[in-house]
């Protein structure tokens, strides 16, 4: 033993805090009877000291070690009653992670010792297990948070100018040929020049990183030779996961953020505060369960041995407890202030809003964030659903929040699949979903529009498969969504038929063009721009292999599509009419005869009520006025844009569109036609009233300079 001295220390801040002279340790537990701090050698294999935390202040156990230094590995053993029937699951034989650990190291070596009860008895017994779990357990690590940020500043991209790229830290760079092999799949790899160059050329303004909070691979996946690749299995809300670090230091994560900021790219984190990796009543004891089960988790009121599960992952964090709320708020502020993160996407956010059982959009969680001077200023994105009753809450989150718009995804997929009678809903989705967000001062950018995301088919698979093909997941194809609104264009999976391949390529162009010409904030799934396929797997959460990684070896068709995506994003950036800050009103502009937006049938006439509801309708013409932005530049001058006509045809036959007869001498110029392999239209010009033959299953965009009318 090294004879560590323990002083009383302080109850705040929680966690292990190095102050230049020693380390203060502080751990919340409402129902504990005793807390031991366990120190380990540099490799985490040997426990070198076990110390009682000497003080308890307001349910926080604390002590100060003047001999401790950054790099010290540690964990806790928490003593208290083991009474599962009463909701208490203390077991001091289990080494526990610090909920506030800034670094978590080591490898999780699963065994029966990680469970608080004996697995060799009947599960319902939950009999106390006395075996020590430390040998195969992860360890918390004391850090020195010092880092030279220099002149780093948040890019602060306005919401209406934002284009999001959702990506996986490892999967995005693991196969990149220009990233040094030792950096592939890491934070450092994401910060390399070739990767940042790709993001800049693509035109995205933000990367949304799939979970990087420290997480564990489920035991049942490890036993199948799989991993929890996506990372929605958090065990530490302050520590960047070490498996993505080439250096083993959290400074690598900060350097990544700083490098992306230098390129003008924001960093948004996908965060999982709704549940933890400890699972249901039969799950392991790794952290929260052994520290204070009844405080940290939502338990069934009349049977507290069981957990309320609104997440499908076995447990739900107890947002009713002030210390759990504090944990999440402290975590968010840490990532903003210490890691310079620009925003968060909250996984299954409806679970965070539940007060008792109902989803309450004015819950304490939202109230606290809304008034917080740090958190309320960054980008906040909700996945607005969970698996509980009433959990689908698209459009119901408060002011200051944006939402993944699942209704946008479904409407656009169904329309381009060829389903009739969808033009009414499509019109709402193209214009920012005012039916969902056009109230209480919300704006079009409250809608995060997407056609594909990590959860589901990739874009190529969306047009190549009718059914999911998830056999590789080891669940007999039972997992994953079965209702995908996908269409294989005539053959299931890869095809050499040139007609099928051409149709699939056109459908990809249609879907991406629709996304990037819609009001709201577009989100692209990383790899879609490169033609990535998961071979029909729409739930690749456990595929930490080539199936889940982005392939950078492009065929000619993929290179054409990458160029197309780049041009579409540039077109969006160049024309503010596609990224308005206010909803269209369908009203005349400045008292004139021309409206800010108008909807036409293929004959050129404005749509009437009967036509909006025709079950066979699969085509539409949209007029967008460049003179209706109601915005001024920094000098107070009105911002104007060109006028546009968007022609859409999801029917399989060519439809001749008569261009609407708007005043003006300028002819319409076609700048986009997805019928062409590169999306570029022929250099045709069309006077008002001319016929534009729009090919089956294609989209065209025409433009001319805005011409004010009296």
RAGI-V612428 format. One record per residue. SS is DSSP state (h for helix, s for strand, l for the rest). PSI is psi in whole degrees, -180 to 180 (999 if undefined). NEAR is the number of other C-alpha atoms within 12 Angstrom. Layout:
{{SS:PSI:NEAR} {SS:PSI:NEAR}}
This chain:
{{l:146:14} {l:-5:14} {l:49:14} {l:139:23} {l:139:23} {l:119:27} {s:167:22} {l:-39:23} {l:-162:32} {l:151:28} {l:-8:27} {l:140:24} {l:156:27} {l:153:33} {s:-165:42} {s:118:45} {s:118:38} {s:125:30} {l:12:23} {l:-17:17} {l:-21:15} {l:-169:27} {s:130:37} {s:131:37} {s:131:51} {s:130:40} {s:126:47} {s:132:42} {l:116:40} {l:-36:31} {l:4:30} {l:154:33} {l:-21:28} {s:144:31} {s:128:40} {s:134:36} {s:124:42} {s:125:37} {s:143:40} {s:161:34} {l:177:23} {l:-27:21} {l:-3:23} {l:15:29} {l:-26:23} {l:129:21} {s:117:28} {s:-16:22} {s:144:25} {s:119:26} {s:138:32} {s:131:30} {l:121:36} {l:-19:27} {s:152:28} {s:121:27} {s:119:21} {l:47:17} {l:15:24} {s:125:32} {s:133:40} {s:159:38} {s:156:37} {s:130:35} {s:105:36} {l:-22:23} {l:-15:21} {l:149:35} {l:163:27} {l:142:29} {l:-17:32} {l:130:37} {s:141:39} {s:169:47} {s:178:51} {s:151:54} {s:123:41} {s:125:44} {s:142:30} {l:-175:28} {l:140:24} {s:94:32} {s:78:25} {h:-35:32} {h:-21:24} {h:5:20} {l:6:30} {s:130:38} {s:39:45} {l:140:42} {l:100:45} {l:-4:40} {l:-9:33} {l:122:41} {l:134:46} {s:142:48} {l:152:49} {l:122:47} {l:-23:45} {l:15:43} {l:130:44} {l:-14:44} {s:134:45} {s:125:45} {s:171:42} {l:-180:29} {l:134:23} {l:113:30} {l:95:22} {l:139:25} {l:173:25} {h:-18:27} {h:-18:30} {h:-2:37} {l:139:42} {l:-13:41} {s:166:35} {l:118:25} {l:-18:23} {l:-5:15} {l:172:13} {l:138:11} {h:-37:16} {h:-17:17} {h:-39:19} {l:40:26} {l:144:22} {s:134:28} {l:127:27} {l:3:21} {l:145:22} {l:135:24} {l:-2:36} {h:-37:39} {h:-40:29} {h:18:26} {l:146:40} {l:160:41} {s:144:47} {s:154:47} {s:134:46} {l:138:38} {l:160:35} {l:116:25} {l:0:28} {l:136:16} {l:141:19} {l:99:14} {l:-19:22} {l:-131:12} {l:25:12} {l:132:26} {l:147:25} {l:136:32} {l:-28:30} {l:50:25} {l:127:25} {l:150:22} {h:-43:36} {h:-14:34} {h:2:34} {l:138:42} {s:120:44} {s:140:42} {s:110:41} {s:122:41} {s:162:40} {l:127:38} {h:-48:46} {h:-50:39} {h:-28:39} {h:-32:45} {h:-6:39} {l:-33:33} {l:11:30} {l:119:31} {l:-21:22} {l:-4:22} {l:130:28} {l:137:22} {h:-37:17} {h:-9:21} {h:-7:31} {l:137:31} {l:16:35} {l:170:39} {h:-42:43} {h:-37:39} {h:-36:39} {h:-21:44} {l:4:38} {l:158:32} {h:-43:23} {h:-37:22} {h:-47:38} {h:-36:34} {h:-43:21} {h:-46:32} {h:-41:36} {h:-46:26} {h:-34:24} {h:-38:35} {l:7:37} {l:152:42} {l:-10:41} {s:143:43} {s:134:45} {s:106:41} {s:126:42} {l:163:41} {l:129:40} {l:-4:43} {s:143:41} {s:130:44} {s:169:43} {l:152:40} {l:129:35} {l:143:33} {h:-41:25} {h:-28:19} {h:-42:22} {h:-40:22} {h:-21:15} {l:1:17} {l:21:19} {l:178:24} {l:160:27} {l:74:31} {l:-42:38} {l:-31:38} {l:15:39} {l:57:42} {l:55:38} {s:145:40} {s:-8:48} {s:123:45} {s:3:45} {s:-17:43} {s:125:45} {s:136:42} {l:132:43} {h:-21:37} {h:-16:34} {h:12:40} {l:125:34} {l:-27:26} {l:-23:18} {l:7:25} {l:142:33} {l:-16:41} {h:-26:29} {h:-40:30} {h:-44:40} {h:-38:34} {h:-39:31} {h:-48:40} {h:-45:42} {h:-41:36} {h:-42:33} {h:-40:40} {h:-40:33} {h:-28:24} {l:4:30} {l:21:27} {l:128:40} {s:157:44} {s:118:50} {s:136:43} {s:135:42} {s:114:40} {s:145:44} {l:85:41} {l:1:47} {l:-27:46} {l:176:43} {l:176:44} {l:-1:39} {l:-8:39} {l:-157:36} {l:-160:31} {l:-15:37} {l:11:30} {l:176:34} {l:166:40} {l:102:46} {l:-29:47} {l:-93:50} {h:-41:48} {h:-40:54} {h:-16:48} {h:-46:44} {h:84:45} {h:-45:49} {h:-25:43} {h:-41:32} {h:-24:41} {s:151:43} {l:115:41} {s:155:34} {l:127:25} {l:-42:17} {l:-11:13} {l:74:18} {l:-1:23} {l:-17:30} {l:159:30} {s:142:36} {l:130:35} {l:94:30} {l:2:38} {l:-15:34} {l:9:23} {l:11:30} {l:-28:27} {l:169:37} {l:130:46} {s:148:47} {l:87:41} {l:-6:37} {l:-15:26} {l:129:25} {h:-32:20} {h:-29:28} {h:-42:35} {h:-43:29} {h:-42:29} {h:-47:33} {h:-42:35} {h:-41:33} {h:-39:31} {h:-48:35} {h:-46:43} {h:-36:28} {h:-46:27} {h:-30:35} {h:-51:31} {h:-39:25} {l:-33:29} {l:-6:37} {l:35:36} {l:146:44} {l:-8:44} {s:176:40} {s:144:41} {s:119:35} {s:112:37} {l:134:36} {l:55:38} {h:-24:46} {h:-30:44} {h:-28:47} {h:-19:48} {h:-5:45} {s:119:37} {l:-69:22} {l:-81:21} {l:-36:26} {l:155:21} {s:121:31} {l:109:25} {l:-8:30} {l:35:21} {l:170:26} {h:-35:26} {h:-49:37} {h:-38:33} {h:-44:22} {h:-44:23} {h:-42:31} {h:-34:23} {h:-7:16} {l:124:19} {l:-16:15} {l:-55:26} {h:-38:32} {h:-12:27} {h:-7:25} {l:174:35} {s:128:41} {s:118:40} {s:129:40} {s:135:44} {l:101:40} {l:49:38} {l:160:35} {l:-169:31} {l:3:27} {l:173:27} {l:130:18} {l:19:21} {l:-14:27} {l:104:29} {l:32:34} {l:126:33} {l:-4:36} {l:8:35} {l:158:40} {l:169:34} {l:142:28} {l:-12:30} {l:145:40} {s:167:39} {s:140:47} {s:119:44} {l:91:44} {h:-27:30} {h:-32:31} {h:-51:42} {h:-49:39} {h:-39:27} {h:-44:35} {h:-42:43} {h:-48:37} {h:-41:29} {h:-51:41} {h:-17:46} {h:-24:36} {l:11:33} {l:133:29} {l:165:26} {l:22:26} {l:-1:33} {h:-29:38} {h:-49:31} {h:-38:31} {h:-39:40} {h:-42:36} {h:-44:31} {h:-37:42} {h:-29:49} {l:19:46} {l:7:44} {l:57:40} {h:-23:31} {h:-23:28} {h:-36:35} {h:2:35} {l:43:26} {l:164:19} {l:41:17} {l:14:18} {l:158:28} {l:171:35} {h:-32:40} {h:2:45} {h:-19:47} {s:113:51} {s:106:50} {s:138:45} {l:151:45} {l:-34:49} {l:155:43} {l:179:35} {l:-34:41} {l:97:30} {l:-169:37} {l:148:44} {l:170:42} {h:-44:46} {h:-42:44} {h:-29:40} {h:-31:44} {l:10:47} {l:-10:41} {l:137:35} {l:-28:28} {l:156:30} {l:151:36} {l:79:31} {l:24:28} {h:-35:22} {h:-18:29} {h:-10:33} {l:21:25} {l:27:18} {l:33:12} {l:21:20} {l:-23:18} {l:166:23} {l:158:27} {l:136:22} {l:-22:21} {l:90:19} {l:-10:35} {l:39:30} {l:167:43} {l:128:34} {l:1:33} {l:20:33} {l:-11:23} {l:141:22} {l:117:25} {l:-166:29} {l:143:22} {l:145:20} {l:-3:14} {l:118:15} {h:-32:15} {h:-42:14} {h:-42:22} {h:-40:26} {h:-41:27} {h:-43:34} {h:-42:43} {h:-40:41} {h:-39:37} {h:-38:44} {h:-43:51} {h:-40:47} {h:-47:45} {h:-45:49} {h:-39:43} {h:-43:43} {h:-46:46} {h:-46:43} {h:-10:43} {l:4:46} {l:148:44} {l:149:44} {l:-169:49} {s:115:49} {s:140:52} {s:125:41} {s:142:42} {s:127:39} {l:134:42} {l:-24:42} {h:-35:44} {h:-15:46} {h:3:34} {l:28:38} {l:140:40} {l:147:37} {l:21:39} {l:37:33} {l:3:39} {l:118:41} {l:18:41} {l:59:35} {l:37:41} {l:-23:37} {l:12:36} {l:79:32} {l:70:30} {l:-171:26} {l:-26:23} {l:-35:28} {l:-11:42} {l:159:36} {l:131:35} {l:122:27} {l:2:30} {l:108:18} {l:138:22} {l:170:14} {h:-41:15} {h:-39:27} {h:-37:29} {h:-40:22} {h:-43:25} {h:-39:40} {h:-44:35} {h:-39:27} {h:-46:39} {h:-43:40} {h:-45:31} {h:-38:29} {h:-41:40} {h:-40:40} {h:-42:25} {h:-41:26} {h:-46:34} {h:-34:27} {h:-19:18} {l:106:30} {h:-14:36} {h:-21:41} {h:0:47} {l:54:41} {l:152:41} {l:-12:31} {l:156:31} {l:150:38} {l:152:36} {l:-8:21} {l:30:20} {l:158:18} {s:147:21} {l:125:25} {l:38:17} {l:3:13} {l:-168:16} {l:-17:18} {l:135:29} {s:166:28} {l:-30:34} {s:145:33} {s:149:34} {s:130:38} {s:150:32} {l:173:33} {l:-17:33} {l:-4:25} {l:-8:29} {l:154:22} {s:145:26} {l:142:26} {l:174:15} {h:-39:13} {h:-43:14} {h:-33:24} {h:-27:26} {l:11:17} {l:128:19} {l:-21:17} {l:-5:19} {l:128:29} {l:15:40} {s:155:47} {s:148:44} {s:131:41} {s:127:42} {s:128:43} {s:120:48} {l:131:42} {l:-2:34} {l:14:34} {l:22:38} {l:-23:33} {l:39:25} {l:154:21} {s:155:16} {l:-175:12} {l:-16:8} {l:5:8} {l:7:9} {l:140:11} {s:139:15} {l:126:21} {l:156:25} {l:176:32} {l:163:30} {s:152:39} {s:149:39} {s:123:46} {s:117:45} {s:129:48} {s:132:50} {s:104:43} {l:4:42} {l:155:28} {l:-11:22} {l:159:16} {l:138:22} {s:123:29} {s:116:25} {s:126:35} {s:118:27} {l:135:40} {l:149:36} {l:71:26} {l:146:33} {l:151:23} {l:151:20} {l:-21:17} {l:137:20} {l:157:27} {s:138:37} {s:127:30} {s:118:31} {s:-8:29} {s:132:38} {s:109:39} {l:-5:42} {l:-22:33} {l:146:28} {l:-33:30} {l:1:30} {l:-7:34} {l:135:27} {l:159:24} {l:157:20} {l:59:13} {l:150:21} {s:141:22} {s:115:28} {l:164:24} {l:138:25} {l:-4:23} {l:165:22} {s:129:22} {s:113:36} {s:100:26} {s:120:36} {l:160:26} {l:143:30} {l:60:37} {s:171:46} {s:142:46} {s:149:43} {s:124:42} {s:150:39} {s:159:35} {s:159:29} {l:143:24} {l:135:30} {l:104:26} {l:144:26} {l:155:18} {l:999:12}}
